[in-house]
């Protein structure tokens, strides 16, 4: 129909861009943190950590804090990092404003993240982007898992436990069962799992290599 053609033309001509955020872009940083509090109110205790990530993001070596813009209007944000030692990206948070959802933004902005990881890893090929999500157990979490799978994610066959705090932060939440996903940039195989497990726990959460969670997932003798 004519209305469908107008909608298709609008989507095709939409300009999607990112704005990199550091502590040297204070207005953008406050915008990202405000959005974070709205979308993830249960995680406001991590605001000091996000500010430290923004400080370290100046170098571009590890942390990335991005605002997503659609036709110049704020659409969402993502916080992620590139783990050089383990050669994959680790997603901390991604969120979209309610009015920006359902417009196909997620796939476009995800590709920008993957392109950034490819540049960061060169001349190597990065494994992909790893992240956490609630373990699918009810309708809401199953829908969320289906969305990630639609975007190309593999739900990894691991009995994963998400640590409740970052770097030993006080007032951390309890550890809880969760699911790790991988949006691959190489052909997936289960041989990637040990590297991913160690990267998430050792680099992402700063756990020691002999931590019980790591040894359990890698079937090492406890």
N, C-alpha and C positions, 0 to 999 in steps of 0.2 A: 504494500500500500504506500501511498504518498507519505504517510506519517512514519512508516518504517524506514523509508529512504532518507527522510530528514534526520532520524535518529542515527542511522548508520553513518551519514555524512558528518554529523556532530562528533561521533566517537572517533571516526577516522582522522579528523582534523584537530582533535584535542591535543594540547601540548602538555606533556608530562615531564617534569623536571625535578631535580633534587637540589636541596641546599645543604651543604656540609656545615655541621655545627661544631664549634669548639668553645672554650672559655673566652676566646677572643671575639666571639660573635654573641655578646650577652643577650641581646633582644631575642635572637633565634633560640638560644639555649633556654631562656625562660619560657618561650612558646612551647618548646618540646617538653619541658618538665611539667608545665601546666596540662598539656595533653596527656602525658603519662599518668598524672594523678587522676584525671577523669576516666581514662580507659582502664587503668590498673590501680584502683584505689586501695586494694589489699596489699600493694607492694610499695607504699610510699616510704617505707623504711629504707629503701634502696636509693633515695634521692642523693645522699652524700656520695654514694658510689658512682652514680651517673655524672655528678659534677666532676669527680676525679677522672672518669673516662673522658669527659669533655676536655679536661686539661691535657691529658695524654694524647688526645686526638690531634693536637697541633702537628705532630710529626707525621701522621698518616701511616705509621708503621704497624699499628695494631687496631686501635679502636676507631670505629666510624659511628657517628651520630648523624642521621639524615632526617631532614624534613621532606616529605613528599608534597609536591605542588601539581595541581591540575589546572591548566589555564591560569596560572598565577595564584590560585586559591589553595589554601592549606587543605590537604587531603588526609595526611597521616604521617607516621614517622617509623623509623627503624633504628635499633641499636644493635650493632654486630661487630665482630672482630675477625681478623685473619690470624690464625695460629700458624706461624711460619714453621715451627718445628714439626708440626703434625700435618701441615699442608691442607688445611680446610678452613672454611669460615664457620664461625659459631654465632648463631643468632640469639640475642638476649631478649629483645622485645620487638614486636611489630604490631602496629595498631592503626586503624582508620576511623575517622570521624563518621558518625552515623549517616550523615548526608552524603558522604563520599563512597559508601559501600554499594556493591551491586553494579558498578560501572566499569568493571574490567581493569581497575587500577592494579590489583594485586599482581597479576601476571607481568605487566609492564615494569612495575617497580622491582619485582623479583629479578627480572632479567638484568636490570641495572646493577643489582647487588652481585649477581653472578659474573657480570662483565668486570666489575671491580675486583673480584677475587682472582679472575684470570690475569688481570694486569699485575696484581700484587704477587702472584706466585711465579710469574714468568722468570726463566724460561720453562719452569715445570708446569704441569697441568694439575690444578687443584682437584682434590677429591670432590668437593662440592660444598654445600651449605648444610650444616647440622643445626638442629634446634630441638627444643623440648615442647611437649604438649601434654595436657592431661590424658591419662590412660582412658581410652574409650570405654565407658561403662554406662552412660545414659544417653538420652536422645541428643542433648546439646553437645556433649563431647564427641559423639559419633558423627554428628554433622560437621563439627570442626575438623575431625580427622579426614572426612570425605573431601572437604575443601582443600586441605593440604595435598591429598592424593591426586585431586584434579589438577593441582599445580605441578605435579610431577614428583611428589615426595614418596619415598619408600619409608614405611613404618618399620623400624629395625627390630628384628626378632631378639630382643633383649629384655630381661627382667630388671629393668632400670629403676634405680631409686634416685630421685632428685634431691640433692642436699638442700636443707632449709635456709642456709646462709652463705654469703659470699665472703671468702677470706676471713672466716671466723668472726664475722660481724656480731655484735650483741643484739639481743632481741630478735634473733632469727626465728623463722618458722620451723616447724618440725619437718624432718625428712618425709618424703611421701613417694609412693609409686607413680611413675610417669612413663611417657613414651618418648624415645628419641626418633627423630625423622631425619632423612638425608635427601636433599635435592641434588642428585649426582651430576658431576661434570665429567665423570669417567664411567665406564661400564661397571655397573654394580655387581659385586660378589661378596660373599660372607667373609672373605679374607680381609676385607677392609675394616671389619668390626673391631679387632684389637687396637688398631691405631686410633679409631674414633673414640673408643672407650677411654683410652689413656689420654687422648687430647682433651676430652670434655672434663674428666675428673682432675687430671694433673695440671693442665694449663688453664682450663676454664674456672675450676674451683680451687686450684692450688692444693690439691690433696697429695699426700706422699705416694710414691709409686707402689708401696706395699699395703695401701689402704684396703680394708676388708671388702669394700664395694668393688674395687677394681679386680681383686683376686677372685672374688665370687663370680663376676661376669666372665672372666677369662679362664674360669675353671682351674685356677691354681690352688694348690693345697693350702688350706688355712691352718 
